[in-house]
Amino acid sequence: MKIETQDILNKWKLYTLTNDNGMTVSFLNFGGIITDISVPNRHNQLENVVLGYTNYTDYEENPNFFGAIIGRVAGRIQDASFTIQDQSYSLAANEGGHHLHGADEGFHQVIWQSSPFQSDDTVGVKLNHKSLDGEGGYPGTIEVAVTYTLTNNNELILDYSGTSDKTTVLTMTNHSYFNLSGNLAATIHNHHVTMESDDFVELDTELIPTGKKINVVNTPFDFRTGRKLVDGINSISTQNRVANHGYDHYFILNQTQQQNIRVKEETSGRLMTIKTNQPGVVMYTSNTLDEGLNLAEGNSKPYLGVCFETQASPASLHHKGFPSVILEAHELYDKQTVFSFGIEG
């Protein structure tokens, strides 16, 4: 196990974690941005399985949120406003009339304090950030921490914690785009996904939840026994078409003791499993990813990565019956998502 640190652009730190199997995870203290995850294929070749820029300067704007910590609230907040405790709050509208992923003052745009650590079988970095009352329009001064831990079982563990001095809203996630083909050898059309979810959230034409949950039975959103992402990309289903021909939906996860999500790429043999104590996940198949961005393994195009944004639902701010993003004053926010990598077949 080892950890290496590199200075980037004379203002950021790039950390690279390496376990005893040779798996590596690299990320910046700027936005907690994961730039590279290299894991072996069935021929034991290490290849990168996340999207990242060739040039670090491109992360300064990062409109696609590649690899970043998202907060205070991951996802879209309808009309860039919400009310809690009879108090209304207005946020920056950075996607039409709505608020997405914290806007310009989001956690993806700050330099986090960083503290590396190492043990016999883990290596990692704890990232800390303090966001003041009113920052970005949100109430409460909050102190948050995100810890990245790499184990010798090829697990990347993301631990999220936080407290606020006022009742506020908080649901953090990581916005990595995964492509298990390795080094962008192929699109994610043939990634086979299994997900323990009976219901997903209906979206309107602006990708805002309508307040309705839809049962997955007999739809391209039924991943309970597994299916390829191409099923939804090519589907004529209204919900797939609303999401620009693919998926950009919140799935409510069944609360089981099994791995919540399983992703397989047949050619490479790579298997990624995801386990989380978050109540749901936004699965986004990069339907609207711009073409021609200068990525580490080639130019970008739609369907080049798939995001699994484990989180609560900002729809809970406008509709009843959704996993809440409310964090009470002095309550501990404590969430974990584990990405495990292996080979199958």
Secondary structure, DSSP 8 states (H G I E B T S, - for coil): -EEEEEEETTTEEEEEEE-TTS-EEEEESBTT-EEEEEEE-TT--EEE-B--BSSGGGGGT-TT-TT-EE-SB-SEEGGGEEEETTEEEE----BTTBEETTGGGSGGGSB-EEEEEE-SSEEEEEEEEEE-TTGGG--S-EEEEEEEEEETTSEEEEEEEEEESS-EE-B-EE--EE-TTSTT-S-STT-EEEE-EEEEEEE-TTS-EEEEEEE-TTSTT--TT-EETHHHHS---HHHHHTTSS-EEEEEE---SS-SEEEE-TTT-EEEEEEESSSEEEEE--TT--SS-EETTEE--TTS-EEEEEE--GGGGTSTTS---EE-TT--EEEEEEEEEEE--
